[in-house]
Amino acid sequence: PRPAARNLGRVLIRPARPDEYDEIGELAVRVYLAEGYTRADSRYNAVLRDVAPRAEKAELMVAVDDADRILGTVTYAGLGSPYAEHVSSPDEASFRMLVVDPAARGQGVGETLVRWCMDRAQASGVNSLRLSTQPGMTAAGRLYLRLGFARTPERDWSPEPGVDLITYGRQI
């Protein structure tokens, strides 16, 4: 069974709606640029903005507040999803493009999105959950370690010259 929504206090995790895709894409690009995770000329910005294919071929989730305002988003890539990181093995799920609006940071939004991914992985029966992140994403790294993820340096990779990614995994 697919957990459709998870309500944790003031934050609800639910599937993104098509009318929200533009907002989600712009939020992702805005956060990645502001934090220095991409540059203005990066091809990855187009990937972040292209939300509809992610929603079709993966599970695009949003965290919303009581007024249904988007606080953050994550893409969960289950078994067989073309959005799974290439460092994932066939029996692993992954999540990517975890973004929290800077105005909503410190409220547990990122943790709630990651826990939704953990619940989803457990419900689908996969062995582990995997992710890639940039070394400079230190707050995210602390969150992953706190939630039981471990660094897997043997799977670190570089999608393009000058972009080095580190990986984490967690048994489910």
Protein Blocks (a to p, Z undefined) as FASTA:
>chain_A
ZZfbdcehjbccddddfklmmmmmmmmmmmmmmnopacfklmklmmmmmmmlmmmmmccd
ddddfkopafbdcddddehiakbcfkbcfkbccdehiacdfklgonlmmmmmmmmmmmmm
mmnopabdcddddfklmmlmmmmmmnopacdfklgccfbghiacddddddZZ
